[in-house]
Amino acid sequence: MGPYAVELERLIGQVKLNCNISDAEFWGYYSMCGLLMRLRELYRSEHSLMPWDPLPKEDVSVWIASREALWTELENEELRALDLDGREYDPFETGELNVLLSRRGLVYGGGYGRFNKPTFFLSRLESVETVSGCRVYYAGRELCRDLSASAAMLQGGSIFIRLEPLRALLWDKYLELRGRRFSGALGEAFSHYGIDRTGAQEEVHGRIETLVYEISEILLLHELGEAFEHERSGEWIEMLGSGTDVMNEFYLRGIKDLLADTSEAGPLKAIVERRHRALLCFYVVLLDGVRRELFPEMLDAFQRFADSGDWSLIEEARKSGYRRAAGLMEALVARWREVGSVGDVGAAVRDRLETMRRKG
């Protein structure tokens, strides 16, 4: 093993230790079903398996047991500094670390995710570019990661697009399509890229590889929307880190995501301007639970758009969603300043939606 390989293995070991320390503290925040799903995906990552590769059930069971034993050993440990080129770096110093690592064809991410959980990854660097003043890193083959696997992150002035988690997400959506009797928007979304539920599997795999790069644009535009709305986010981040309960955190993150999606720099604005129907379909099918609840007019607008092709319906829905997200954010920040609490965010969201329903 040459000097570079030794150095790389040492770095992987350091990052993986912090991943395991974080997982040891936060694994209990996930539901049993959610934890099992994340463990299976972590196994795939650590064993270089594609989303469609079969999992060896007995090996996975043994691996999970050993990982849980390791968490028990690490549950009271502190995160460690990373030693690179003879200097120690805080594990969240992503900017300085990536200056060094990009020259080695690597990219590193370190930040905080859901539940204020520290999250880390080290990957092969696919490419790097500057977009709207942000440094954008495309992370390919992941060398190590923790249980969290967000496909995109904004950290400081840098955006990280993680292609492995995005590929897994798209494969899950394809499996969902195969299990449906009526394909709807999901079927149309895949059809734009030559994928249908009856296609030969090897061909589907190849097309999903291409699709990963196409759909990564939605993630990039979302993160650019977050960067554009950065001035609003200072107290919001403080609220998220204040130990609020799980459901409030889901809603707070959902409101922030909706603001980014519907912002002047976000994905919906760009999709409408470019009349990009394929990306619009994928935007709609990738709307998750909380954002879907916060943004009901988009689903209605898309259904009417599917029949009429009228892009003004999507633009009006975007503007309405932005007004709601901005209004909720302002109201919750005002409450936070006044009483140091955000109250029941879900109730505030439902009140806004009910008001919208009565007016509309």
Buried (B, 14 or more C-beta within 10 A) or exposed (E): EEEEEEEBEEBBEBBBBBBBBBBBBBBEBBEEEEBEBBBBBBBBBBEEBEBBEEEEEEEBEEBBEEBBEBBEEBEEBEBBEBEBEEEEBEBBBBEEBBEBBBEBEBBBBBBBBBBBBBBBBBBBBBEBEEEEEBBBBBBBEBBBBBBBBBBBBBBEEBBBBBBBBBBBBBBEBBEEBEEEEEBBBBBBBBBBBEBBBEBEEEEBBEBBEEBBBBBBBBBBBBBBBBBBBEEBBEBBEEBBEBEBEEEBBBBBBBBBBBBBBBBEBBBBBBBBEEEBBBBBBBBBBBBEEBBBBBBBBBEEBBBEBBEEEEBEBBBBBBBBBBEBBBEBBEBBBEBBEEEEEBBBBBEBBEEBBEEBEEEE
